[in-house]
Amino acid sequence: MSFFISFLPIIYAGIVVVIGIFFSYILSMIAGFIWGLIFFLATFLFALLIVNPKTYPWKYIVPAFLLMFMFMIYPIIYTIQIAFTNYGTGHILTKTQVIEQLEKETFLPENTQNFKYEIYKSKIGDILLLFKDENNNIYKVEDKKLIKIAEGDFPSEYAGYKLLPQTQKYSEISKLQNLKIEIGNGIFLQMSDLNNFSTYKQRYKYIPEEDVLIDNLTGEKLVPQNGFFVRPNGQEILPGFVTYVGLENFLRLFKDERVSKPFVRVFTWNVLWATLTTFINFAFGLFLALLMNDKNLKFKGIYRTLLIIPWAIPSFISLLIWVGLLNTEVGVVNRILSSLFGVKIPWFLETKWARLALFIVNLWLGYPYAMTVCLGSLQSIPEELYEAAKVDGASYFQQLKNITLPLLLTAIGPLIVGTFAFNFNNFNVIYLLTGGKPPMADVSSVAGTTDILISYTYKLAFEGGRGQDYGLAATISIIVFIIVASLSLFNFWISGMFKREVRYE
């Protein structure tokens, strides 16, 4: 048994190598040979770590670093890369892919020839096509050339292939509709109708030496500009290709009014939203924590349990419930207000009410956390401080101002900054409750008046009415990342995590 156990690392390493070879092959077919080789080398290195007893700790460190690179570092690098390109609708393919697609286009030249055709089939199911021109000459295609084999009518059998009856011929036509047979000089035989093939000519031809496309129909040279192949008159040929645009996406945020105007509004509302909702949540949470911390309050356990229920319910479910509660026509909230006061609030139809709804719902979702951290901090304040303050004649509000709040803010300050960063990037509440609506009336943009930067970015990338703009979305993502990272650094600074430990000897 011990002999078998000693060979377990070798068995595991062998399994890792086999899996690495399999996935490396798949990756090389999808992304290219280099990526497949890199993946294989990484798995082979990991197999060596498994076999060598001295490197056992690295068995856990290496996978962790690989996962961190795959799911954290690489997405960041890729997003930064996209931000400096025109990647989006109309610019999804690479330049090579666009050239390949355009070179597949054909057209009917003036001297086109029409050929009748027949389908022949061998005993093993192979198909052969024979063609007949207007002079009753019979041809087959060989080495990209039409070779004459007979005259008159189509033969009933040729080189082991038998002519298909008409009843079977049309069942094979679906296989021929996208068939293009090259016969030299950029000319193709392609089906023009059910009974005929015609000679088509290749529309575009790429000249690598000049980096231009030649339009064989018009004779024009198309040069690559701004992600398109462009005719001499300035007409852009679709599809476009992904290309490097430098700082263009960043400059659009300031120079292009169609982008800068909604961006400034969204950014301003984003800061206001994160600031106010963080303040409201912590203020209400502190108020409840002060009540729950009162020694004279009875049944505190029951109250705390009830107050923490919103935190226990998944926010996704709570938000969907709130969408129904605040429905303008049939929502419970409006039905109660209508029966009591005769009013019906357009919660999601007007900007001020939609934003108020966001503050109310986020208060429901966020106050339990604020109450919990405030309650924990309050219980850590020494009781002797309050007793000394009472001896000096300090009132309750004086104690609150001079003892409770300073010590409380010292403890929960980093948590407030972290909550601000969370609310600044709180996609769920915005998207699931209002969807960013109502829209901005005076701006042609996907942004709504309740959108924050992260939801605006999502809409640019995936919900654009005129297509997806991944480049601009990636640019805004970088700005959001810088803001959140700055808040995190500020959080570390005020919490003292960057302070060096001082030792005295």
Secondary structure, DSSP 8 states (H G I E B T S, - for coil): -HHHHHTHHHHHHHHHHHHHHHHHHHHHHHH-HHHHHHHHHHHHHHHHHHH-GGGTTHHHHHHHHHHHIIIIIHHHHHHHHHHTB--BTTB-B-HHHHHHHHHT-EE--TT--EEEEEEEE-TTS-EEEEEE-TT-EEEEEETTEEEEEEESS--SEETTEEE--HHHHTTSGGGTTT-EEE-STTEEEEEEETTEEEEEEESEEEETTTTEEEETTT--EEEEETTEEE-TTS-EESS-B--B-TTHHHHHHHH-HHHHHHHHHHHHHHHHHHHHHHHHHHHHHHHHHHHHT-TT-SSHHHHHHHHTHHHHS-HHHHHHHHHHHT-TTT-HHHHHHHHHHS----TTTSHHHHHHHHHHHHHHHHHHHHHHHHHHHHHTS-HHHHHHHHHTT--HHHHIIIIIHHHHHHHHHHHHHHHHHHHHT-HHHIIIIITT-SB-TTS-SS-BTT--HHHHHHHHHH--TT---HHHHHHHHHHHHHHHHHHHHHHHHHTTTTS------
